Amino acid sequence: MAATTLRAVTHRLTTTPVDQLPSIAAFLATSLSDCAELLSAPQAQKPGKGDSDHAAQIHKLKTRLVSLLQDRSVEGRWTAVVLVKAAVEAGQWEMLRGYEPVVRSLIGILAKPDPVSTRKMCIITLTRIFHLTYQYPTLVREITTPHLPGFVTAALNLVSTLVKLPSGSTRKPKPNTPFMEIVLHAILELVPRHPTIFRPFGSQLRSLLAEILGSSQVYYSEQVFDVAEQLFASLYKCAPKDKSGPAWTDDCKSTILSAHRAADHVFRAVAEQWESVNPTLVPAKQNYSNELADTNPDALGLPGWAGIHFGTDRLITLLRLLSNFISMPSAVTIAIPLGSILDLTSRLTSVTVPPNGEASQNGVQFNPQISRDERELLWAELPRIHIACMDLLAHVACVLENSTTAISQSILEQVTWVFKNEKFRRDVRSASYSLLTSLLTLNGPAMTKQSVASIANVLRVCCHDLLPQIEESGVAGKFQSESKSKSKGGQGTANADSFLNPELRKNQPLKAGPQFPQLQQAASGLLQSALASISPNLLVPSVRAEIDRTIILTADKNAMLASVLNPIPAAKGRGAGASIMPFLVRSYSDQMDVEALVRPRMPVLMTSAELEAYTEMEEEEEADEMADEPFTAAPPRSSFLNETAAAYAEAKNREHSPVSVAPLHKRTYFEETTTESHISSASEQQPVQVKKARFEENIQQAPAATTHVSTPRSTKVEGSMVPQQVQVAPQVSTNSAPSHSAAGTPLPVDDSDDELPTLNIDSDTDDEDDEDDDVAMEG
């Protein structure tokens, strides 16, 4: 099928007019990807008939693509660029081998005045070719090494102009060029794989990136700034051999010094209470009578700036550069300057926005030499600086992971201090939630009670951000404030319609406020981390109750799972907290993880050795039980009938006997009995004796003098337990004929296997007592 598809693609390329090829270019590219198995198959030394046909079709395809790349029409070149990329990705080494003419033609297109789409696609195709040759040293030597410098030069010429100076060549970016982002992406993709080839272009790239990052007159999109910062942080890889590590360290130090220098100018409106741990750091000298500006290039080579807004932009750019330096993968061992980074963030977060602009509220002291307008501009820019600081600390926590335990308390203090004074900004709250989520995930189990108490206010505000906001509440609050101001005698306006029609406000529907997905996602992640990582004993019960209420109302499955898995423990003075599992099951009854939590079906896991030992033990126990059981043979049929008849006759005789004893049936249960001895003598009374009934196979002969015994029993009658009383009355034999008493009459024999032994009612007194009793009775 692949051979047929390849033949059809070649036929369409050859027979279709060039001006109509762009309309079928997408279909042809998809068809080539379906022929990947055929295009990437190695060619045999002695091909057969079928192999020779395939090789002819592949050669025909390559020839047609080369001719289209050199075509005079724009349509032909655009189609060729698209199909070359599809063929290279499908054929890999087999298609790249001998592709030098195609690469030269693609580089030549960059210098032609082709449409923007054609040249962009050409940059993407060349980047893909150089990327695929990286794993083949032969292709690197044949294609990448001779042609990559020409590609870098042609790509840089699209976005900048070369300026030759006595100190060297620099690059100045072209304004409003549409190729800036794609060119920087291509260079960023190729620098880590071919740093040696990019080494001669290091100074040109650094000057170009410095102009982009430090520009205050030309606007660049956020995507261009992001890729420019990443590329600037990757230029240290172009350093000579064994010097990339020191180059990284030097760039980090230069970035931190540049940030401190920018902060000296931006924070000149306040008297800072911060003291640096680095004694070599000297504040910059300033002239307060001049406008806020820094006209000289900094340690990284970034150009000067003017105005507090551009100064804040420069400070944020340096912080983002530092974040990229930390998070960028490196092939050499580097030492992250944590002390210098925390020193910088401590300085930037120590100055916060004072409430109502009053310096005495949060310890901020104003510089009297600076105007009030500049201070108010600083208050407006401070949240942006603090967000960049928290992003930098989040990158540090992400890279170091568990190694941030030593600095987690310092980071926690900085973020809680900023949140306390600037929680009115949504972006500040979102950045704080993200940073705290990283900290709790890594160091939450090791947090102390004091640390958990410091973030209790953050958790409460987090719950408030997750709950939906109703616009009517704000209107009601505004109406109440207006009523209060009017009652105090101040002049104000009132809604006349509310007085004319009081039911108007009641009939207005409640509308949900605006939703902020990024903020809600960060808040949800913080609650989940707090429930899963912090010990339940450390959370205040009121905070935990508010968190549980919030996640129930928002139906946050992950947070509810974390709450169920970490319940509130029972404490002294209060019982165990209620679980929210019913709410979780009601909201997500169809989820597999909830089903596994509610009804776990995990079997007992045993190894093969344990299973064999368990089986042998069971067999031994069964053998012992069978050996201990006595073997009882069934009685003969004649003896069984005789015993039954004797038992019936004995029951008849017992009905007429003065001593009536209930027959013992199977499943008869006996309880402890209380025997009371009553003596007719008025001067002396025997004490009450409590004895348990003894069971023996045969009932012995009772003594002559007996006592009145009341024994409660339970006899199973038709499935129910009926209590019975066994009464033994005193008896004096007057007849010469033998009487059938309970002591001398044998009990009926039951053929059940569950037969219980008979009851033996002995005398409660000794022999001597019996003689005394006889004398007393005679007397």
C-alpha positions in Angstrom: 0.0 0.0 0.0 2.9 2.4 0.8 4.4 1.8 -2.7 1.0 2.7 -4.3 0.7 5.8 -2.2 4.3 6.9 -3.1 3.7 6.3 -6.7 0.5 8.4 -6.6 2.3 11.3 -4.8 5.0 11.3 -7.4 2.5 11.2 -10.2 0.5 14.1 -8.7 3.6 16.2 -8.3 4.7 15.6 -11.9 1.4 16.1 -13.6 -0.3 18.8 -11.5 0.4 22.4 -12.7 2.7 24.3 -10.4 0.2 27.1 -9.6 -2.3 24.4 -8.4 0.1 22.6 -6.1 -0.5 24.7 -2.9 -4.1 23.5 -2.8 -3.0 19.8 -2.6 0.2 20.4 -0.6 -1.4 19.3 2.7 -2.8 16.1 1.2 0.6 15.2 -0.3 2.4 15.9 2.9 0.0 13.6 4.8 0.5 10.9 2.1 4.3 11.1 2.5 4.0 10.5 6.2 2.1 7.3 5.5 5.0 6.1 3.4 7.5 6.4 6.3 8.2 2.7 6.3 9.2 2.7 2.7 11.1 6.0 2.7 13.2 5.0 5.8 14.0 1.5 4.5 17.7 1.0 3.7 18.4 0.4 0.0 19.7 -3.1 -0.7 23.1 -3.6 -2.4 21.5 -5.8 -5.1 17.9 -4.7 -5.3 15.3 -6.9 -6.7 12.5 -6.0 -9.1 10.3 -4.5 -6.5 13.1 -2.8 -4.6 14.4 -1.2 -7.8 10.9 0.2 -8.5 10.8 1.7 -5.0 14.2 3.2 -5.3 13.2 4.8 -8.7 10.1 6.4 -7.1 12.2 7.8 -4.2 14.8 9.2 -6.6 12.0 10.7 -8.8 10.5 12.3 -5.7 13.8 13.9 -4.6 14.5 15.2 -8.1 11.1 16.8 -8.3 11.5 18.5 -4.9 14.9 19.9 -5.9 13.4 21.3 -9.1 10.5 22.9 -7.3 12.8 24.6 -4.8 14.5 26.3 -7.7 11.3 27.1 -9.5 10.6 30.7 -10.4 7.1 30.7 -9.1 6.2 31.4 -5.4 3.7 28.5 -5.4 6.3 26.0 -6.5 8.8 27.0 -3.8 6.2 27.1 -1.0 5.0 23.6 -1.9 8.6 22.3 -2.1 9.4 23.6 1.4 6.3 21.9 2.9 7.0 18.6 1.2 10.7 18.6 2.0 9.9 18.8 5.7 7.3 16.0 5.4 9.8 13.7 3.5 12.7 14.4 5.9 10.6 13.5 8.9 9.3 10.3 7.3 12.6 9.1 5.8 15.1 10.2 8.5 18.6 9.1 7.6 17.7 7.7 4.1 16.2 10.9 3.0 18.8 13.2 4.6 21.7 11.3 2.9 22.7 13.3 -0.1 20.4 16.3 0.8 23.1 19.0 0.5 21.5 20.6 -2.6 18.2 20.8 -0.8 19.7 22.5 2.2 21.6 25.1 0.0 18.4 25.8 -1.9 16.4 26.3 1.4 19.1 28.7 2.7 18.9 30.6 -0.6 15.2 31.1 -0.2 15.7 33.1 3.0 17.6 35.8 1.0 14.8 36.0 -1.6 11.8 38.4 -1.3 9.4 35.5 -0.9 6.2 35.8 1.2 6.5 35.7 5.0 4.9 32.3 5.2 7.4 30.7 2.8 10.4 32.0 4.7 9.0 31.1 8.0 8.3 27.6 6.8 11.8 27.5 5.4 13.3 28.4 8.8 11.2 25.6 10.4 12.3 23.1 7.8 16.0 23.9 8.2 15.8 23.8 12.0 14.2 20.3 11.7 16.9 19.1 9.3 19.8 20.3 11.6 18.0 18.8 14.6 17.6 15.3 12.9 21.3 15.2 11.9 22.5 15.6 15.5 22.3 11.9 16.2 24.3 11.0 13.0 28.0 12.1 13.1 28.3 11.5 9.4 25.4 13.8 8.5 26.7 16.4 11.0 30.0 16.5 9.1 28.4 16.5 5.7 25.4 18.8 6.2 25.3 20.6 9.6 28.9 21.8 9.9 29.2 23.4 6.5 25.7 24.8 6.2 24.6 25.8 9.8 26.8 29.0 9.9 25.2 30.2 6.6 21.7 29.5 8.1 22.5 31.5 11.3 23.7 34.5 9.2 20.7 34.4 6.9 18.3 34.2 9.9 20.0 37.0 11.8 19.9 39.2 8.7 16.1 38.8 8.7 15.7 40.3 12.1 18.7 42.6 12.6 21.3 44.7 10.9 25.0 44.2 11.4 26.9 47.2 12.8 30.7 47.0 12.7 32.5 48.8 15.6 36.2 49.0 16.6 35.4 46.7 19.5 33.6 44.2 17.3 30.4 43.5 15.4 27.1 44.1 17.0 23.5 43.5 16.0 20.7 46.1 16.1 17.1 44.7 15.8 14.9 45.7 13.0 11.7 47.3 14.1 8.4 45.5 13.4 10.0 42.4 11.9 7.6 39.4 11.7 10.5 36.9 11.9 11.9 37.8 15.4 10.1 35.1 17.4 10.6 32.2 15.0 14.3 33.1 14.5 15.0 33.2 18.2 13.1 29.9 18.6 15.2 28.3 15.9 18.5 29.5 17.5 17.4 28.4 21.0 16.7 24.9 19.6 20.1 24.6 18.0 22.5 26.2 20.5 22.5 23.3 23.0 23.2 20.8 20.2 25.8 22.7 18.3 27.4 25.2 20.8 30.8 25.2 19.0 29.3 26.4 15.7 27.5 29.2 17.5 30.6 30.4 19.4 31.6 32.9 16.7 28.1 34.4 16.9 28.1 34.7 20.7 28.8 38.5 20.8 26.4 39.3 18.0 23.6 37.3 19.7 24.3 38.9 23.1 24.2 42.4 21.7 20.9 41.6 19.8 19.3 40.1 22.9 20.4 43.0 25.1 18.7 45.4 22.8 15.5 43.4 22.8 15.4 42.9 26.6 16.4 46.5 27.4 14.4 48.3 24.8 12.2 51.1 26.0 11.1 52.5 22.7 10.3 49.4 20.6 7.4 47.2 21.6 7.9 43.4 21.6 5.3 40.8 22.4 5.4 38.7 25.5 6.4 35.6 23.5 9.4 37.4 22.1 10.5 38.5 25.6 10.1 34.9 26.9 12.2 33.3 24.1 14.8 36.1 24.3 15.3 35.6 28.0 15.7 31.8 27.5 18.2 32.3 24.7 20.2 34.9 26.8 20.4 32.4 29.6 21.7 29.7 27.2 24.6 31.7 25.7 27.0 30.5 28.4 27.0 27.2 26.6 28.9 28.7 23.7 31.9 29.4 26.0 35.2 27.5 25.3 35.7 24.1 26.7 35.7 23.7 30.5 34.6 27.3 30.9 30.9 27.1 30.6 30.5 26.6 34.4 32.4 29.8 35.3 30.5 31.6 32.5 27.2 30.6 34.1 28.4 31.8 37.5 29.6 35.1 36.1 26.3 35.7 34.3 24.3 35.0 37.5 26.4 37.4 39.6 26.1 40.1 36.9 22.4 39.7 36.8 22.1 40.0 40.6 24.3 43.1 40.6 22.3 44.7 37.9 19.1 44.0 39.8 20.5 45.7 42.9 21.6 48.7 40.8 18.1 49.0 39.4 16.5 48.7 42.8 18.8 51.6 44.1 17.1 53.9 41.6 13.5 52.5 41.8 13.4 52.5 45.6 14.8 55.9 46.1 11.4 57.3 47.2 11.7 55.3 50.5 14.3 54.9 53.2 15.1 51.2 53.1 15.8 49.4 56.3 17.4 46.5 54.5 21.1 45.7 55.0 22.9 43.4 52.6 24.9 40.4 53.6 27.4 41.1 50.9 29.8 43.8 52.1 31.1 44.5 48.6 27.7 45.7 47.5 27.7 49.5 47.5 24.6 51.6 46.7 24.6 53.7 43.6 25.0 57.4 44.0 22.1 59.4 42.8 21.1 63.0 42.3 17.6 63.4 43.7 17.0 66.6 41.8 17.1 64.8 38.5 14.5 62.6 37.0 14.6 58.9 37.9 16.8 57.3 35.3 19.9 55.1 34.8 21.6 56.2 31.5 24.6 53.8 31.6 24.6 50.2 30.6 24.6 47.7 33.4 26.8 44.7 34.2 25.0 42.5 31.6 25.2 45.1 28.8 21.6 46.1 28.9 21.1 49.7 27.8 20.0 52.5 30.1 16.4 53.4 31.0 14.4 56.4 32.3 11.2 56.6 34.4 9.9 54.5 37.2 7.8 52.3 34.8 10.8 51.3 32.7 12.9 50.9 35.8 10.4 48.4 37.1 10.4 46.7 33.7 14.2 46.4 33.9 14.0 45.0 37.4 11.4 42.4 36.4 13.4 41.4 33.3 16.5 40.8 35.5 14.5 38.7 37.9 13.0 36.6 35.1 16.5 36.2 33.6 17.7 34.9 37.0 14.8 32.4 37.0 15.9 31.2 33.6 19.5 30.8 34.7 18.4 28.6 37.6 15.9 26.5 35.7 17.9 26.0 32.5 19.4 22.5 32.1 23.2 22.4 32.3 25.7 19.8 31.2 28.3 21.0 33.8 28.2 21.3 37.6 27.1 24.7 38.8 26.6 26.2 42.2 23.4 28.2 42.7 24.0 31.4 44.7 21.1 30.9 47.1 22.4 33.4 49.6 22.6 36.2 47.0 19.2 35.3 45.6 17.5 35.4 49.1 19.3 38.6 49.9 17.9 40.2 46.7 14.3 39.0 47.2 14.4 40.0 50.9 15.3 43.6 49.8 12.6 43.7 47.2 9.9 42.3 49.4 10.7 44.4 52.5 9.1 47.4 50.8 5.4 46.9 50.4 2.4 49.2 49.6 1.3 51.0 52.8 -2.4 51.1 53.5 -3.9 54.4 52.6 -0.5 55.7 51.6 0.5 56.2 55.3 4.1 55.3 56.1 3.6 54.5 59.7 1.3 51.6 59.1 3.8 49.0 58.0 7.1 50.5 58.9 7.9 52.2 55.5 9.7 55.5 55.9 9.5 58.0 53.1 12.4 59.9 51.6 11.5 63.6 52.0 13.6 64.6 49.0 11.3 62.7 46.6 7.9 64.0 45.5 4.6 62.4 46.4 3.8 61.6 42.7 6.9 59.4 42.4 6.0 57.6 45.6 2.5 56.9 44.4 3.9 55.6 41.1 6.2 53.3 43.1 3.1 52.0 45.1 1.5 51.1 41.8 4.6 49.2 40.5 5.5 47.4 43.7 3.0 44.4 43.2 4.6 43.6 39.8 8.1 43.4 41.4 6.8 41.2 44.2 5.1 38.8 41.7 8.5 38.5 39.9 10.2 37.8 43.2 7.7 35.0 44.1 8.1 33.5 40.6 11.9 33.4 41.2 11.5 31.7 44.5 9.0 29.2 43.0 11.7 28.3 40.4 14.2 27.8 43.2 11.9 25.5 45.0 11.1 23.6 41.8 14.7 23.0 41.0 16.1 22.2 44.5 13.0 20.3 45.7 13.8 18.8 49.1 17.0 20.8 49.4 14.9 24.0 50.0 14.2 22.8 53.6 16.9 25.1 55.0 15.5 28.2 53.3 11.8 27.4 53.4 11.2 29.5 56.5 12.8 32.5 55.0 10.7 32.1 51.8 7.6 31.6 53.9 8.2 34.8 55.9 8.7 36.8 52.7 5.5 35.6 50.9 3.3 36.0 54.0 4.6 39.6 54.5 3.8 40.5 50.9 0.4 38.8 51.1 -0.5 40.6 54.2 0.0 44.1 52.7 -0.9 43.5 49.0 -3.6 40.9 49.0 -5.9 43.4 47.3 -4.3 42.4 44.0 -5.5 39.3 42.3 -2.2 38.5 40.6 -0.4 38.9 44.0 -2.7 36.3 45.5 -2.3 34.0 42.6 1.5 34.1 42.8 1.4 33.6 46.5 -0.8 30.6 46.2 1.5 29.0 43.7 4.6 29.6 45.7 2.9 28.3 48.9 1.7 25.2 47.1 5.3 24.4 46.1 6.5 24.9 49.7 3.8 22.8 51.3 4.3 20.0 48.9 8.0 19.8 49.7 8.2 20.8 53.4 4.6 20.6 54.6 5.0 17.5 56.9 8.0 19.2 58.6 6.2 22.5 59.3 5.8 23.7 62.9 2.6 25.0 64.5 3.8 28.5 64.3 4.5 28.3 60.6 1.1 26.8 60.0 -0.5 29.6 62.0 1.2 32.2 59.9 -0.5 31.0 56.7 -4.0 30.6 58.3 -5.0 34.0 57.0 -3.8 33.0 53.5 -6.0 29.9 53.6 -9.0 31.9 54.6 -8.6 34.3 51.7 -8.0 31.4 49.5 -11.4 30.0 50.5 -13.0 33.3 49.7 -11.5 33.4 46.2 -12.9 30.0 45.4 -16.5 30.7 46.4 -18.6 32.4 43.8 -19.1 36.1 44.2 -22.5 37.7 44.0 -22.8 41.2 42.6 -26.0 41.9 44.7 -24.0 41.8 47.9 -21.8 44.6 46.7 -24.8 46.7 45.8 -26.3 46.1 49.2 -23.1 47.1 50.9 -22.9 50.3 48.9 -26.5 51.1 49.7 -25.9 50.6 53.4 -22.8 52.8 53.4 -24.7 55.5 51.6 -27.5 55.3 54.2 -24.9 55.6 57.0 -23.3 58.7 55.5 -26.7 60.3 55.0 -27.7 59.5 58.6 -24.5 61.3 59.8 -25.5 64.5 58.1 -23.3 64.2 55.1 -24.6 65.0 51.7 -25.2 62.0 49.5 -27.4 60.6 46.9 -29.9 57.9 47.4 -31.7 55.6 45.0 -35.2 57.0 44.8 -36.6 53.9 43.2 -35.8 51.9 46.3 -38.1 54.2 48.4 -40.9 54.2 45.8 -40.8 50.5 45.3 -39.2 48.5 48.1 -39.8 45.2 46.4 -37.7 46.2 43.4 -34.4 45.2 45.0 -35.9 41.9 46.2 -37.0 40.9 42.8 -33.7 41.6 41.1 -31.9 38.3 40.2 -28.6 37.6 41.8 -25.8 37.6 39.3 -22.5 35.7 39.8 -19.4 37.9 39.7 -16.5 37.5 37.2 -14.5 34.3 37.2 -10.7 34.2 37.2 -9.7 30.7 36.2 -5.9 31.2 36.9 -6.6 32.5 40.4 -9.1 29.7 41.2 -6.7 27.1 39.9 -3.9 28.3 42.2 -6.3 28.6 45.2 -7.5 25.0 44.6 -4.0 23.7 44.4 -3.1 25.5 47.7 -6.1 24.0 49.6 -5.3 20.5 48.3 -1.6 20.8 49.3 -2.6 22.1 52.7 -4.9 19.2 53.4 -2.5 16.6 52.1 0.8 17.9 53.4 0.1 19.7 56.7 -0.5 17.6 59.8 -4.2 17.8 60.7 -3.3 18.4 64.3 -1.7 21.8 63.4 -4.6 23.3 61.5 -7.0 25.4 63.6 -10.5 23.7 63.7 -12.2 26.8 62.4 -9.8 27.0 59.4 -10.2 23.4 58.7 -14.0 23.7 58.9 -13.9 26.6 56.5 -11.7 24.7 54.1 -14.0 21.7 54.1 -17.0 23.9 53.6 -15.4 25.6 50.6 -14.3 22.4 48.8 -17.8 20.9 49.3 -19.5 24.0 47.8 -17.1 24.0 44.9 -17.1 20.2 44.4 -13.3 20.0 44.3 -12.7 16.3 44.0 -8.9 16.3 44.6 -9.3 18.5 47.7 -12.1 16.4 49.1 -10.0 13.3 48.6 -7.2 14.9 50.5 -9.6 15.9 53.3 -11.0 12.3 53.6 -7.5 10.8 53.6 -6.4 13.2 56.3 -9.3 13.5 58.8 -9.5 15.7 61.8 -8.1 13.6 64.7 -9.9 13.3 68.0 -8.5 15.7 70.7 -9.0 16.1 74.4 -12.3 17.9 75.0 -13.8 17.2 71.6 -14.6 14.1 69.6 -13.3 13.2 66.2 -14.3 15.5 63.3 -16.9 14.5 60.9 -15.8 13.2 57.5 -16.9 14.7 54.3 -16.9 11.4 52.5 -20.7 11.5 51.9 -20.3 14.7 49.9 -17.5 13.2 47.9 -19.4 10.1 47.1 -22.5 12.0 46.2 -20.6 14.3 43.8 -18.3 11.8 42.2 -19.9 8.4 42.6 -18.9 7.3 39.1 -15.1 8.0 39.6 -12.8 5.0 40.0 -10.6 6.6 42.7 -13.7 7.4 44.8 -15.0 3.9 44.4 -11.6 2.4 45.5 -11.6 4.7 48.5 -15.2 3.8 49.6 -15.1 0.1 48.9 -11.5 -1.2 48.7 -11.2 -4.7 47.3 -7.5 -5.1 47.8 -6.7 -8.8 48.4 -4.2 -10.1 50.9 -0.9 -10.2 49.1 1.4 -13.1 49.9 4.6 -14.4 48.5 4.8 -18.0 47.2 6.8 -19.1 50.2 4.1 -17.7 52.6 1.3 -19.4 50.6 3.1 -22.8 50.8 3.7 -22.5 54.5 0.0 -21.5 55.1 -1.2 -24.5 53.1 1.0 -26.9 55.1 -0.2 -25.4 58.4 -3.8 -25.9 57.4 -3.2 -29.5 56.5 -1.5 -30.2 59.8 -4.3 -28.7 61.8 -6.9 -30.7 59.9 -5.0 -33.9 60.6 -4.7 -33.1 64.3 -8.5 -32.4 64.5 -9.3 -35.7 62.9 -7.0 -37.6 65.3 -8.5 -36.0 68.4 -12.1 -36.8 67.5 -13.4 -40.0 69.3 -15.0 -42.6 67.2 -18.5 -43.6 68.4 -20.2 -46.6 66.8 -23.9 -46.5 66.1 -25.9 -48.6 68.7 -27.7 -51.7 67.5 -31.3 -51.3 66.4 -32.7 -53.6 69.1 -30.9 -51.9 72.0 -31.9 -48.5 70.6 -35.6 -49.5 70.7 -35.3 -50.9 74.3 -33.6 -47.7 75.5 -36.4 -45.7 74.0 -39.1 -47.8 75.7 -37.3 -47.6 79.0 -37.1 -43.9 78.7 -40.8 -43.6 78.0 -41.7 -45.8 81.1 -39.4 -43.8 83.3 -41.1 -40.6 82.2 -44.5 -42.0 83.2 -43.2 -43.0 86.6 -41.6 -39.5 87.1 -45.0 -37.9 86.7 -46.3 -39.6 89.9 -43.1 -39.1 91.8 -43.0 -36.4 94.5 -39.6 -35.3 93.1 -40.2 -33.8 89.6 -37.1 -33.2 87.5 -37.4 -31.9 84.0 -35.8 -34.1 81.4 -32.7 -32.9 79.8 -32.9 -32.2 76.1 -30.1 -31.4 73.7 -29.0 -27.8 73.4 -29.9 -27.3 77.1 -28.0 -24.4 78.7 -27.5 -24.1 82.5 -26.7 -21.1 84.5 -25.2 -20.6 87.9 -27.6 -21.6 90.7 -28.1 -20.3 94.2 -28.8 -22.8 96.9 -30.4 -21.7 100.1 -30.6 -24.1 103.1 -33.5 -23.6 105.4 -33.3 -25.1 108.8 -36.3 -25.5 111.0 -34.4 -24.6 114.1 -35.2 -21.1 115.4 -31.9 -20.6 117.2 -29.6 -21.3 114.3 -29.8 -20.7 110.5 -27.3 -22.1 107.9 -25.7 -19.5 105.6 -26.6 -19.4 101.9 -24.2 -21.3 99.7 -23.7 -20.6 96.0 -22.4 -23.5 94.0 -22.2 -24.3 90.3 -23.9 -27.4 88.9 -21.5 -30.2 88.0 -22.0 -32.3 85.0 -21.2 -36.0 85.1 -22.2 -38.9 83.0 -24.3 -40.4 85.8 -26.4 -38.8 88.5 -25.3 -40.1 92.0 -27.6 -41.0 94.8 -28.8 -37.9 96.7 -28.5 -37.8 100.6 -31.4 -38.5 102.8 -32.0 -34.9 103.8 -32.3 -32.6 100.8 -32.9 -28.9 100.4 -35.2 -26.9 98.3 -33.3 -25.9 95.1 -34.6 -23.6 92.4 -32.6 -23.9 89.2 -33.4 -21.7 86.2 -32.9 -23.5 82.9 -33.6 -22.8 79.3 -35.0 -25.5 77.1 -35.1 -25.2 73.3 -38.8 -25.7 72.3 -39.6 -25.2 68.6 -36.8 -22.7 68.0 -37.3 -20.7 71.2 -35.6 -20.7 74.6 -38.1 -21.4 77.4 -36.9 -20.9 80.9 -37.8 -23.8 83.3 -37.6 -24.3 87.0 -36.2 -27.5 88.6 -37.7 -27.9 92.0 -36.5 -30.6 94.4 -38.7 -30.9 97.5 -37.8 -32.7 100.8 -39.0 -36.3 100.8 -39.6 -38.9 103.6 -40.1 -42.4 102.4 -43.0 -44.1 104.1 -43.7 -46.9 101.7 -41.6 -50.1 101.5 -41.7 -50.0 97.7 -38.9 -48.2 96.1 -39.8 -44.8 94.9 -38.6 -43.3 91.6 -36.7 -40.3 92.6 -34.4 -38.0 90.6 -31.3 -39.4 92.3 -32.0 -43.0 91.4 -33.8 -42.8 88.1 -31.7 -42.9 85.0 -32.2 -40.1 82.5 -33.4 -40.8 79.0 -30.7 -41.3 76.4 -30.8 -39.0 73.3 -29.4 -40.2 70.1 -28.2 -36.8 69.1 -24.5 -36.1 68.6 -24.8 -32.9 70.6 -25.9 -34.7 73.8 -24.9 -32.8 76.9 -23.9 -34.4 80.2 -26.6 -34.8 82.8 -27.0 -32.6 85.8 -25.7 -33.8 89.2 -27.4 -32.2 92.2 -25.2 -32.9 95.2 -25.8 -32.0 98.7 -24.5 -28.7 99.8 -23.4 -30.0 103.3 -21.0 -32.5 104.5 -21.7 -35.9 106.1 -21.6 -34.5 109.6 -24.1 -31.9 108.7 -26.4 -34.5 107.3 -26.5 -36.4 110.6 -27.4 -33.2 112.5 -30.1 -32.4 110.0 -31.6 -35.9 110.5 -31.7 -35.4 114.2 -33.2 -32.0 113.8 -35.9 -33.3 111.5 -36.7 -36.2 113.9 -37.0 -33.9 116.8 
